[in-house]
Every structure is written in C-alpha cells, then in structure tokens.
Amino acid sequence: MKYRSGPDPEFPYLDENQRFLFPDPRYAEGDIVAVGGNLSPGMLLSAYEQGIFPWFNPSDPVLWQSPDPRFVIFPHTLHISRSMQKVLDRRDFDITFNKDFAGVIQGCSEMERPGQGGTWITQDIIAGYTKLHRLGYAHSAESWQSGKLAGGCYGVLLGNVFCGESMFSKVSNASKAAFFTFAQHLFSEQGISFIDCQVPTDHLRSLGGAALSRAAFLRLLKEHL
C-alpha cells in the first residue's frame, strides 16, 4: 500500500473525547506499530495512552512508534550533576512553565541535531501539539535570559505520566535548566510517577534515564494512567 506523506486528509478528525484503538505494541515486530492517520487530539491522546507516539520524517506518512527498549526517568533516578546544580542555584536562567509553548516547539523544530538530515517537528506536528497545549495536555518549560527565550522543553502530561517530546538550547545549559526545574516540579508538586523519554540516548542517560523493555514500559504505563 502506498501512503501519502504527512497526515492523511481523508482520515476522520478525532476530538479530545474520541479514541482510536491502535494495534497492540506488544506484538509489533519493530518499533513502528502503525502507519497513517492524522494528528488530531483524539489520535494523539489515544497513542500516548497506548504507549505510542508519532515520529516520522517530512517525506514519510505519519509513523506511530513504540520503541523497544524504552527510556524513562523516575524520581529516584533523576540526576543533576554538581555543575548543573550550580547553574540552578545561581539562577542563571529565569524558568517559567507554559509561558511560551509556541516559542519552545518552534525552537525545537529549528534545532540542528548531529546525524539528522532535518527536523521531524514539521508544521503538522507543531499544529497538532499546539492544539493539545490549548486543550491542557501539552506543556512547556522555558529558560529565559535578559528577557529572551534561551531554551526549553515540551511534552504531554497524562495521568501520573509525563511524556517528554523534545528540548532545545540557544544558550549552554538552558534546556537542562528548564528540564530539571520542570522535572522537579512534576515529581514533587504534580506527583507524577515517571517521565517517558522515548528512545535511549547518552544525553538522556546522563539525566538519569534508564532502559525498560517495551513490555515492562507498557505495564508501567497502564498502572500509572
């Protein structure tokens, strides 16, 4: 079957109260669970509730993925280095939450990432998550210096789980300062159980990420949603 790139305009729009049943990720042979559909609120929320998220190149159709292994950060594994703690203690950045979601997701889309030929954060992704933000599901944390956005991160909050999506920095340590401040807020004040970091990277490992099998992650997700 041949798919068009990006969201399928003929696929039904699902609002935040409608759900779509994806193929069970436990039985997927690889990371990709499904292909096609759109990025309407009901589709995105359905995916996250089932341990799936969209990740695709601009020339691809919407690819719904559930990686194995999965990376997560728990309250007890969150790791703030001594040098980063000094940055936080000095208040090198002013940190806010949900003040400039549009600026954060745009900044993430423009971030150059070694080894990647472009960005996966397309205008369709930006539109889909901006709508989730307006509905109260997608959240951002921002780092400011001299009144200018220096970095930040964003993701989706469902139940007791925060699903991290992306982060960016224009100034060294700006994204980390936003992430750590937000993570501490989520763990201590929101009472979330873990942060889903999606795929393993050395950077996420340095922040306290730990690998779980997909099956273990799906069990954990079901328990805390």
N, C-alpha and C positions, 0 to 999 in steps of 0.2 A: 504494500500500500504506500502511495506517495503522499506525503504531508506537506502543506504549505509552511513557510517559516512564520514564527511567532504565533500568537493566539489565533484560534480558528474563529472567524467572524460568524460562522453558522452554528457554533456551539451555544447552547442555551446559557443565558446570563443567570447566575445564582446569587441571590441576595444573602445577607449575613445569617438568615434563618433557614436557608436551604442547604442541603448536604448532598455530596456525591460519594458513592462507595467506590474507592479505588481497589485494584487487585491487591490482595494481601501481600505486603512486603516480605513476609516470612518465606514466601515461596518464590521470590524473584531470583533468577539465576545470576543477575548482576546488580549494579546499583540502580539502574533505570527500571522503574516499576510500571510506568505508563507513558504514553505519548499522545499529545494533542490536548484539546480543551482550551480553556481560557484562564484569565487571571482575575475573574470576578470574585467578590468577597466570599461567597459560599464555597467556591472551588479552593481558594487559598486556605480558608479555615478547615475545610474537610481534609485537605492534605496534611496540615500540621497536626490535626487531631489523630491522624493515622500514621504519623511518623515519617511523613513525606514532605518534600519541598521542591519548588521549581528551580531548575538550574540548567541553562541552555545558552548556546551561542546565538548571536543575532540571525545567523543563517539557518538555524535549526527550528523545528516546531517546538512547542512547549514540552520539555522533558521533565518528568516527575521522578525525583530520585530519593532513595533511602539507602545511604551508604552502609557498607559493612567492611570494617568496623565503624562505629560512630564515636565521636569525641564529645565528652561532657565535662563540665566543671561543677563540683559540689562545693558547698560552703566550706568544708574542711580541707579541700584541695586547692582553693583559690590561693595563688602565690604572688605576693607583691615583693619584689626584690628590695634590698636596702636602698639602692639608688632611686628606685621609683617611689619608695615611701618618702624619701627626702623631697622629691618633686611635689608630692601631695601635701606634705607638712608645710612646705614653703608657700603653698598655694600659687604655684607658677601660672596656673590657669583658673579662670572662673568657670565653674561647672554648672550647667543647667540641664534640666530634663524637659523634653518636648517643647522647647522654645523655638527650634528651627529645624523641624523634621525635613522640610524641603531642601534646606541647605546641606544637611547631613547626607541624605540619599543622593543628591546631586554630586556632592564631594566624593562619595564612594564610587559613583559611576565614572568620575574623571580620574581616579587614582590609577597611576601606572603600576602594573604588577609584573615583576620579572617572570618570564616564561609564559606569559599570556599574551596572545596576539590582539587583545582588545578587551572590552568590558562585557560582562554578562548582564550588567544592570542597564538594560535597554529602557527606552521610553515607555514601553509596555509594562515593564517591571516597576518603574517609577510610578506610573499611574495606578497600578494595582495596589502597591503598598501605601501610597498616599491615601487612597480610599480607605484602606484598613486603618490607617492612622486617624482619619476623620471619624471612623466608627469606634475608635478607642482601643483597638487591638495592637496596632503597631506603635512602637515607642522609640524615642531617640534620646541620646545624651550628647551634650555639646561641650567642647572646650573652647573658651574664648581668651584672647589676649588683646589688650588695647581695644576692646570692643569689636574685634574681628574674629570670625569663626576660624579656629586653628585646627580643629579635628573633631571627630565624634564617631558614634556607632549607632546602629539601629537594629531592631528585631521585633519579634512578635511575642506577646505575653498571653498565654492561655492557661487557665487554672493555676497550678503551682509550678509552671514551667516557663522559662524564657528561652525562646528560640533565637539565638543571635544570627544575624544575617551578614553584616559587613561593617568595616570600620575604615577610617581614613585619617591621615595627618598631613597638614601643611607645615607644621612645626614639630620638631622632635618631641616625642613623648605625649603629644596632645591626644592621640586616640587612646593610649593606655590610661591616661589620667581620666578621661571620660568613662572608659570601660570599667576601671576599678572602682571609681566612685559610684557608678550605676550598679555594678555587681554587689557592692556592699549594701547599697540601699535596697536592692531586690532581696537579698538574703536576710538582712536584719529587720527591715521595715515591712516589706511585702510578704515575707515568709515563703519565698519560693524554694523549691527543693533542689533544683539544679538548672544549669544553663546548658542548652544544647548548642554545641559548637560545630556540629555537622561533620566536617571531614578533618582528619588529623593533619596538623602542620607543626613544624618545630616552634613557630611563634606561639601557637595556642598551647603547646606543651609547656612552654616557659611561663605561661599564665596560670598553669595548674590543670590543664586539660588531661583527661585520662580516657583511654580507649575502652569501649564496650562492644561486645558483639551486637549485631543488629537485633538478634532475638532478645538479648538482655535489655537493650535500649527500649525495645517495643513494650516489654513487660513493665519496665520502669515508667515509661510514658503513660501507659494505661493506668497504673497505680496512682499517679500524681495529677492526672487530668480529672 
